[in-house]
Every structure is written in structure tokens, then in C-alpha cells.
């Protein structure tokens, strides 16, 4: 059975893991109001999803 002879240093371990990155969050503009929102989610500004009112949004 193969067993490492030396302990892997923190630096070597971190160098190996530099490629494990989180992807950037996708952002699209709302078709109704134009505000930025995540795709396939209710727009936080107008409360619409696929041209249907889903949330009641109070205007300040």
C-alpha cells in the first residue's frame, strides 16, 4: 500500500487547490423593469417572474 513519506506542506496543499474556485454569480436584467436579477428567480425590484406577479413589492 502506498503511503506518503513526508507530510504535505500547507504551501504545496494551497498551490494545488488554487484552481478550485467558485464561479461568478450570473446576473441578467429583468425583462419588465430592467433591474439586475439572478436568472430563474423572482425580481426583487418588481416582484414578477415570467410576466406573472408573484410578490407584492412596496415602493418606498
Secondary structure as a PSIPRED ss2 file (coil, helix, strand):
# PSIPRED VFORMAT (PSIPRED V4.0)

   1 X C   1.000  0.000  0.000
   2 X C   1.000  0.000  0.000
   3 X C   1.000  0.000  0.000
   4 X C   1.000  0.000  0.000
   5 X C   1.000  0.000  0.000
   6 X C   1.000  0.000  0.000
   7 X C   1.000  0.000  0.000
   8 X C   1.000  0.000  0.000
   9 X C   1.000  0.000  0.000
  10 X H   0.000  1.000  0.000
  11 X H   0.000  1.000  0.000
  12 X H   0.000  1.000  0.000
  13 X H   0.000  1.000  0.000
  14 X H   0.000  1.000  0.000
  15 X H   0.000  1.000  0.000
  16 X H   0.000  1.000  0.000
  17 X H   0.000  1.000  0.000
  18 X H   0.000  1.000  0.000
  19 X H   0.000  1.000  0.000
  20 X C   1.000  0.000  0.000
  21 X C   1.000  0.000  0.000
  22 X C   1.000  0.000  0.000
  23 X C   1.000  0.000  0.000
  24 X C   1.000  0.000  0.000
  25 X C   1.000  0.000  0.000
  26 X C   1.000  0.000  0.000
  27 X C   1.000  0.000  0.000
  28 X E   0.000  0.000  1.000
  29 X E   0.000  0.000  1.000
  30 X C   1.000  0.000  0.000
  31 X C   1.000  0.000  0.000
  32 X C   1.000  0.000  0.000
  33 X C   1.000  0.000  0.000
  34 X C   1.000  0.000  0.000
  35 X C   1.000  0.000  0.000
  36 X E   0.000  0.000  1.000
  37 X E   0.000  0.000  1.000
  38 X C   1.000  0.000  0.000
  39 X C   1.000  0.000  0.000
  40 X C   1.000  0.000  0.000
  41 X C   1.000  0.000  0.000
  42 X C   1.000  0.000  0.000
  43 X C   1.000  0.000  0.000
  44 X C   1.000  0.000  0.000
  45 X C   1.000  0.000  0.000
  46 X C   1.000  0.000  0.000
  47 X C   1.000  0.000  0.000
  48 X E   0.000  0.000  1.000
  49 X E   0.000  0.000  1.000
  50 X C   1.000  0.000  0.000
  51 X C   1.000  0.000  0.000
  52 X E   0.000  0.000  1.000
  53 X E   0.000  0.000  1.000
  54 X C   1.000  0.000  0.000
  55 X C   1.000  0.000  0.000
  56 X C   1.000  0.000  0.000
  57 X C   1.000  0.000  0.000
  58 X C   1.000  0.000  0.000
  59 X C   1.000  0.000  0.000
  60 X C   1.000  0.000  0.000
